[in-house]
Amino acid sequence: MSLVPRWAITSGAVDDCYISNMRVVLGLLKGAVVGGALGWAALKLGIAGGAAAFLTYAVIGGLVGMICGKPPWRQDTFWTSALKGIFGLAVGAGLYWVGHKVLGGIHVTLPAALGAPPDRAIADLPILLGPLVGAIWGGFVEADDGGAAAADKNKSKTTA
């Protein structure tokens, strides 16, 4: 019998849902940081569209795929991180294509303070679309890879 009533507010540390939600937030943050850094570099290089933009977002997807989830040095094999990165290349380019189609007509003036040309579409500003692409892919990879690791860890504890 527990001394804490069922209705009491707890930290939720026992609940796996709390841990998996925090992993998703961590993936969103990691992806947004990587996407923001590479998006800022692409903005400074003058990349706004075309093949260079597809390459930029593919690199964002690949790097986020390798970094998010279980780190490469903790994987069972190197190929797990490599496959996440290779698949991330296609996902990053695909998310750019979707973002270009969906957000291509929305113009913003906000990033002019960051050094971007004023009145550009969101799809033409890698400093805005890069973190969005990175966060979407990072959250998915972190939830997928981290959730499986946590489930395997709990499974091995109960069988031992």
Buried (B, 14 or more C-beta within 10 A) or exposed (E): EEEEEEEEEEEEEEEEEEBBEEBBEBBBBBBBBBBBBBBBBBBEEEBBBEEBBBBBBBBBBBBBBBBBBBEBEEBEEEEBBBEBBBBBBEBBBBBBBEBBEEBEEEEBEEBEEEEBEEEBBBBBBBBBBBBBBBBBBBBBBBBBBBBEBBEEEEEEEEEE
